[in-house]
Amino acid sequence: MQDDLDEVLNRDFGPINIHDPGNWKEINQNLRDLLVEHGPVRRNNLDFIFPKGAEARCFEHHHFIRRLSNGETEDRRWLVYSNVLDRVFCFCCKLFKQGGRNYQLDTNGSRDWHNMGAKLSRHELSTRHYTSMHKWKELEIRLHKNETIDKEIHEQIKREKEYWKQVLIRIVAVIRTLAKNNLAFRGTNDKVGVANNGNFLSFIEMIAEFDLVMQEHLRRIKNHEVYHHYLGPSIQNELIALLARHVKDKIVQKIQEAKYFSVILDCTPDISNEEQMSLVIRCVDVSTSSTKVEEYFLGFVKVDDSTGRGLFNKLEELLQNLNLDIRNVRGQGYDNGANMTGKNKGVQKRLLKVNPRAFYMPCACHSLNLSLCDMASSCPRAVSFFQVVQHIYNFFSGSTKRWTVFKKHVKGLTVKPLSDTRWESHIEAIKAIRFQAPEIRDALIELSTSADFDAKTRGTAYSILTREIDNFEIILGMVVWHRALLAVNSVSIKLQTEDMNLDDAVTKLKDLVSFFKDYRRN
């Protein structure tokens, strides 16, 4: 019972000892009802020693007991001691004082320990004390029987609070589901019961088909019984922000428990052509019984200055806002851009000046991708080969009629465009031609000879057929590049696994170098 009371009091009145009369600054009806319902709380433990004042006197436990003239004893339940003020108060007079003359026990309390016995005897025989005791007992009986004057109002308020609580639980559940699956919230309008009102309102309407709470909520909205229905775009954005803040706080708490961490940064322009920097932190998660290395994405940040100094200042600001000490950074990983990896003015160098223990490791996959790009661009025949691959894709995908002919002959993999950023992914584009060259050749023959197509299409198809598909050098390039890119892609995938460590990464890269040496020689 006492633990439940503490929980309620902390929730409604803050983290203070509300049992202590020294904290009763403004006594309203809600506080009075709550204190009366649970009764006075005082120190009855005889082992507790009350503090002594300047006169070496203090409150004594025997003052809690009243000795009657017939020899019997009576508990002074109304007498409570304040730890905050080191004074004693009359519980009922403090709560039910109705103005008039001020007395120590019902206003500021008393600490006249020398005359405390006589003072208590006079007080408990006073008219004002009898009046307050009567009000206290009367309210206590009504509260225990749930028969207060405003019982119906309180019950209605309680039911309404529970109703809105249940509504918000369902709204938050829908928002969490949509956010987790990266689904759009809103449609062309934001009205309940209207077509094309988006995923959020559609989910709410679907839940209302089976759930009585949401049925009642939509009924109130339809009948204009509520104005604030918590289904609009503003509350959606607010709840998303609250959920995101809660998740981020949990992540930061795990990082702070781990103490040491690594930072991973990358910059890219968004759809509005503004530079965005992503922050990922890698640490050892010690919050569970089985510790493991985890990476946590902490969001995108708009950057106006993409120089090494500007990015470092933004990183320093982000860590400070997250209450993370930059001196606890033990690793940093970026791409190979000069502003990131520059040995004089890059982010890694500026961070090393502040924290020499922040070991820098460039992204292995990015380095591998750049090596492959430089390797291919240094060979004119390789450049020409990949232009052929892209040309074949552009030709078939540039027309629905040509694509229909392609699908007629090629039943397996479709041709794909070349990626501008990830060179090892070129293998998917080459694979479709490498293993389906005869089928693609048949499609080109039909396009070059069919009267259903114009002269330009027939000429282009014939040119691709004779100069590219039937060209021995192109066929040889398909075999060579598919084998090379297959090995590179295999290493790239392994470098991105969660359990990859530095030693294994070095071994995989050395094996890849050995593969190229053997492949070139044999």
Secondary structure, 3 states (H helix, E strand, C coil): CHHHHHHHHHHHHCCCCCCCHHHCCCCCHHHHHHHHHHCCCCCCCCCCCCCCCCCCCCCCHHHHEEECCCCCEEECCCEEEECCCCEEEEHHHHHHCCCCCCCHHHCCCECCHHHHHHHHHHHHCCHHHHHHHHHHHHHHHHHHCCCCCCHHHHHHHHHHHHHHHHHHHHHHHHHHHHHHCCCCCCCCCCCCCCCCCHHHHHHHHHHHCCCHHHHHHHHHHHCCCCCCCCCCHHHHHHHHHHHHHHHHHHHHHHHHHHCCEEEEEEEEECCCCCEEEEEEEEEEECCCCCCEEEEEEEEEEECCCCCHHHHHHHHHHHHHHCCCCHHHEEEEECCCCHHHHCCCCCHHHHHHHHCCCCEECCCHHHHHHHHHHHHHHCCHHHHHHHHHHHHHHHHHHCCHHHHHHHHHHCCCCCCCCCCCCCHHHHHHHHHHHHCCHHHHHHHHHHHHHCCCCCHHHHHHHHHHHHHHHCCHHHHHHHHHHHHHHHHHHHHHHHHCCCCCCHHHHHHHHHHHHHHHHHHHHC
